[in-house]
Amino acid sequence: MNESEKENKIFNYEISDEAKALAEKYGYSDYIVERYIKLLGEEVVDLLEINDVPMPQTIRCNDFLISCDELEKRLKGKGFKIQKIPFLPHGYEIIESPYNVGATHEYLMGYYYLQDPGSMLVVYLMNPIKNSFILDMASAPGGKASQILQLTRDSVKLVSVELKKERIKALRSNLQRMGFSSYVILEGDARKVSIKNPDMILLDSPSSGEGIIRKDPKRKKSRQRRDMKKIHLLQYELLSKAIDIVKPNGEITYAACTTAIEEGEYVIDKVLNKGKLDVIKIDSPIGDKAYEEFNGVRFDDRVKNCIRLWPHRHGTEGFFICKLRKAEN
C-alpha cells in the first residue's frame, strides 16, 4: 500500500449509522465517534460516558523547593483533602478543596504545579538526564519544562521554545515561580530553530486536544474533519525537525494529548520511513500498547512499542506517547 492509499484510509473512513447516532446523543463530531468504534469496539460507550465526567484536579509537588510530606501537611492543614496518585512519584489528586487550589500561598511560592496525570507521566517516561542538553519544542505554559528541571535538580541546559508570544509570559512565570534557572526561552517556530545536537528532545506536540474532552467538552466538536490533516502535517514536520537535529544516539520523546490515530501511530509510522531511528519500548506503570493497524492500514511493527492512555481505562487524559532513538552515524 503506497502512502497516498494509506492516507486515504486513515483520514477518509466512512461513518456508520451507529456512530452518527452516538455522536448525536453525546454531542460529538461523528468522525471522532466512528474512530472510537473502530479502536474500542464495545468499549466506545464507556469512553463516551467517562468523557462527560469532569477530570479531578491534580497537582505535582515540586520537591526542588519543599518535601512532598511537608506540602501534604500544609495543604491538609488548610482544609484540603488530597491523596497520592500511585503511579506518579510527585502526583496528588485534590479530593476536596475549601477554595481555589491555584490561590494558596504554597502555589504562589512554587511548591506545586497544577498538572494532569497523563502530562506528568510523559516526563517520567522521558527520564531526563542530569547535565544533558535538552530541547523542549512546544514549552508553554511550562508544566513539562518545570518537571524536567525538577527531576534533574535544575542541572541541565534546557532550551524552551514557544511559538506564541502571549504564552511566553506564563512559561517564564511558572519556571521562575518554581525556583529554576537552568533554562533559556526562545520565541519562534520550533520547525525553524537552528539548535544542533541536543542530547534529548521533548515534543509535546500541538494537537486536536481530543484527549482533554473531560476538561474541555468543546473539544467534542471543535475540530472539523479536514483540520486533522493540517494537524497531522504540523506534527510530522515538528517531529522530522527533531530527528534532524538531535545528536546521534539521542532520544526524542513524542507526546500528543489525543485519542486520534492521525496524531499518534500514523505520525510515527511516517517518520520511521525516514530511517536512522528506532522506537524505544516504553516501560510504563499504566497504558496500553499503541495500535498496530487501523482501517486496513498496517503500521510499522515498531509502533507497538509506543503507548496509549485512555480516560475510561487509566483515569487520565487521552494520550499517545512514544520514545525514539536516532541511530549513530
C-alpha positions in Angstrom: 0.0 0.0 0.0 1.5 3.3 -1.0 1.4 6.5 1.2 -1.5 8.0 -0.7 -3.6 4.9 -0.2 -2.7 4.8 3.5 -3.6 8.5 3.9 -7.0 8.0 2.3 -7.8 5.1 4.6 -6.6 7.0 7.7 -8.4 10.2 7.0 -11.5 9.3 4.9 -13.2 6.3 6.6 -16.9 6.0 6.2 -19.3 7.0 9.1 -21.7 4.3 10.2 -25.2 4.8 11.4 -24.1 3.7 14.9 -21.5 6.4 15.0 -24.0 9.1 13.8 -26.5 8.1 16.5 -23.9 8.1 19.3 -22.4 11.3 18.1 -25.8 13.0 18.2 -26.6 11.5 21.7 -23.3 12.6 23.2 -22.6 15.8 21.3 -19.6 14.8 19.2 -18.5 15.2 15.6 -19.4 11.8 14.0 -16.0 11.1 12.6 -14.5 11.1 16.1 -17.1 8.5 17.3 -16.5 6.3 14.3 -12.8 6.3 15.1 -13.7 5.3 18.7 -15.8 2.4 17.4 -13.0 1.2 15.2 -10.5 1.4 18.0 -12.5 0.3 21.0 -15.5 -1.7 19.8 -18.0 -2.3 22.6 -16.0 -0.1 24.9 -17.0 3.0 23.0 -19.9 3.9 25.3 -17.5 3.5 28.4 -15.3 6.2 26.9 -18.2 8.5 25.9 -19.7 8.2 29.4 -16.4 8.9 31.3 -15.7 11.9 29.0 -18.8 13.5 30.5 -17.3 13.2 34.0 -15.0 16.2 34.7 -11.4 15.4 35.5 -10.4 15.8 39.1 -7.8 18.4 39.9 -4.3 17.1 40.3 -1.0 18.7 41.3 2.7 17.9 41.1 4.6 18.5 44.2 7.8 20.5 43.5 10.3 18.7 45.7 13.1 21.0 44.5 11.7 23.6 46.9 9.8 21.6 49.5 9.4 17.9 50.6 6.2 16.3 49.5 5.4 15.3 53.0 5.7 18.9 54.2 3.5 20.1 51.3 0.9 17.4 52.1 0.9 18.5 55.7 0.5 22.2 54.8 -2.4 21.6 52.4 -4.2 19.3 54.8 -3.8 22.0 57.4 -5.6 24.4 55.2 -8.6 22.1 54.8 -7.6 20.3 51.5 -8.2 16.6 51.3 -5.6 15.1 49.0 -4.4 11.6 48.1 -1.3 10.3 46.4 -1.5 9.1 42.8 0.1 5.7 43.0 1.9 5.7 39.6 3.2 9.3 39.8 6.1 9.9 42.3 5.1 13.6 42.9 1.4 13.5 41.9 -1.6 14.2 44.1 -5.3 14.3 43.5 -7.4 17.0 45.1 -10.4 15.2 46.7 -11.9 18.2 48.4 -10.8 21.9 48.4 -12.0 24.7 50.6 -11.0 27.2 48.0 -9.1 27.5 44.6 -6.1 25.3 44.7 -4.3 27.8 42.5 -4.7 30.6 45.1 -2.8 29.2 48.0 0.4 30.7 49.5 2.1 27.4 48.7 1.1 27.6 45.0 2.5 31.2 44.8 5.7 30.0 46.4 6.2 27.5 43.6 5.7 24.4 45.8 3.4 22.7 43.3 2.1 22.9 39.8 -1.4 22.1 38.6 -0.9 19.3 36.1 -2.8 16.4 34.7 -1.7 12.8 35.3 -1.0 11.9 31.7 1.1 15.1 31.3 3.2 14.2 34.3 3.7 10.7 33.1 5.2 11.9 29.8 8.2 13.4 31.6 8.7 10.5 33.9 8.8 8.2 30.9 11.2 10.6 29.1 13.5 10.3 32.1 15.6 13.4 31.6 19.3 13.1 32.5 21.3 15.5 34.6 23.9 17.6 32.9 22.4 17.0 29.5 21.3 19.4 26.7 17.5 19.2 26.3 15.2 20.9 23.8 11.5 21.4 24.7 9.9 22.2 21.3 6.5 23.4 22.5 7.0 24.5 26.0 4.3 26.9 27.3 2.8 27.1 29.8 5.7 25.2 31.4 4.3 22.1 33.0 6.7 19.6 31.4 9.6 22.1 31.3 9.4 22.7 35.0 9.1 18.9 35.6 12.3 18.3 33.5 14.1 20.9 35.7 12.7 19.4 38.9 13.7 15.8 38.0 17.2 16.9 37.1 17.5 19.2 40.1 17.9 22.2 37.8 21.1 20.6 36.4 20.5 20.6 32.7 20.8 23.0 29.8 17.1 23.4 28.8 16.0 25.4 25.8 12.2 26.0 25.8 10.7 27.0 22.5 7.3 28.7 22.3 5.6 30.0 19.1 3.1 32.3 20.7 4.3 35.4 22.3 1.3 35.7 24.6 2.1 32.3 26.1 5.7 33.0 26.9 4.7 35.2 29.9 3.1 32.2 31.6 6.0 29.9 30.7 8.6 32.3 32.2 6.4 33.0 35.3 6.0 29.3 36.1 9.7 28.5 35.7 10.7 31.4 37.9 7.9 30.7 40.5 9.1 27.2 40.9 12.7 28.2 41.6 14.5 27.1 38.4 17.3 28.9 36.5 18.9 26.4 34.0 16.8 27.3 31.0 16.6 29.7 28.0 13.3 30.6 26.4 13.1 31.1 22.6 10.1 32.7 20.9 9.6 31.2 17.5 8.6 28.2 15.3 10.3 25.1 16.5 10.4 23.9 12.9 12.9 26.7 12.2 15.3 26.5 15.2 19.0 26.4 14.4 19.9 24.4 17.5 22.2 21.4 16.9 22.8 18.1 18.7 20.7 18.2 21.8 21.0 15.0 23.8 17.2 14.8 24.4 14.2 16.4 22.8 10.7 16.6 24.2 8.0 17.3 21.6 4.7 17.6 23.5 3.0 18.3 20.1 0.3 20.8 19.3 -2.8 18.6 18.8 -6.5 18.4 18.3 -6.9 18.2 22.1 -9.3 15.3 21.9 -7.5 13.9 24.9 -8.8 16.6 27.2 -12.6 16.4 26.5 -13.2 15.7 30.2 -11.6 19.1 30.9 -12.9 20.9 27.8 -16.1 19.5 26.4 -15.9 21.9 23.4 -13.3 19.6 22.0 -16.1 17.2 21.1 -16.8 19.3 18.0 -14.1 22.0 18.0 -12.1 20.5 15.1 -13.5 19.8 11.6 -12.6 16.6 10.0 -10.5 18.5 7.4 -8.4 20.0 10.2 -6.9 16.6 11.1 -4.7 16.6 8.0 -3.3 20.0 8.9 -2.6 19.0 12.5 -1.0 15.7 11.3 1.3 17.6 8.9 2.4 20.0 11.6 3.2 17.2 14.0 5.1 15.3 11.2 7.1 18.4 10.4 7.9 19.1 14.0 9.0 15.5 14.7 11.0 15.4 11.4 12.9 18.5 12.6 13.6 16.9 16.0 15.0 13.8 14.2 17.2 16.0 12.0 18.7 18.0 14.9 19.0 15.5 17.8 22.5 14.1 18.2 23.3 10.6 17.0 22.1 8.1 19.7 20.0 10.9 21.2 16.4 10.4 22.3 13.2 12.1 21.3 10.0 11.8 23.4 6.9 12.5 21.3 3.6 13.0 23.0 0.2 14.2 21.9 -2.9 14.7 24.1 -5.2 12.9 21.8 -7.1 9.7 21.1 -6.6 10.1 17.3 -4.6 7.6 15.2 -3.9 10.5 12.8 -1.9 12.2 15.6 -0.2 9.2 17.0 0.6 5.9 15.3 0.4 7.4 11.8 2.8 10.2 12.6 5.3 7.6 14.0 4.8 5.3 11.1 5.6 8.0 8.6 8.8 9.2 10.4 10.1 5.7 10.6 10.2 5.7 6.8 12.9 8.3 7.1 15.2 5.7 8.5 18.1 6.2 11.0 15.9 5.8 14.1 14.2 3.2 16.2 11.4 3.1 18.8 12.4 2.5 22.4 10.0 0.1 24.1 8.3 2.1 26.9 8.1 0.5 30.4 5.2 2.4 31.9 3.2 1.7 35.1 0.0 2.3 33.1 -1.1 2.4 29.5 -1.8 0.1 26.5 0.5 -0.6 23.6 -0.2 1.5 20.6 -2.3 0.2 17.7 -0.6 -1.9 15.0 -3.4 -1.4 12.5 -6.3 0.9 11.7 -8.9 0.6 9.0 -6.9 -1.8 7.0 -3.6 0.1 7.3 -0.8 -1.9 8.9 1.7 0.3 10.7 5.5 -0.3 11.1 5.9 -3.2 13.6 7.9 -0.9 15.9 4.9 1.4 16.5 3.6 -1.1 19.0 6.4 -0.1 21.4 4.6 3.3 21.9 1.7 3.5 24.4 -1.7 5.0 24.7 -3.6 6.3 27.7 -7.4 6.1 27.7 -9.7 8.1 30.1 -12.0 5.1 30.7 -9.2 2.6 31.3 -6.5 4.6 33.0 -8.2 7.6 34.6 -6.1 10.0 32.7 -6.5 12.2 29.7 -6.2 10.5 26.3 -2.5 10.5 25.4 -0.2 9.0 22.8 3.5 8.7 24.0 6.4 7.4 22.0 10.2 7.4 22.5 12.6 7.4 19.6 16.3 7.0 19.4 18.4 8.3 16.5 20.9 5.9 15.1 24.6 6.7 15.3 26.2 7.9 12.0 
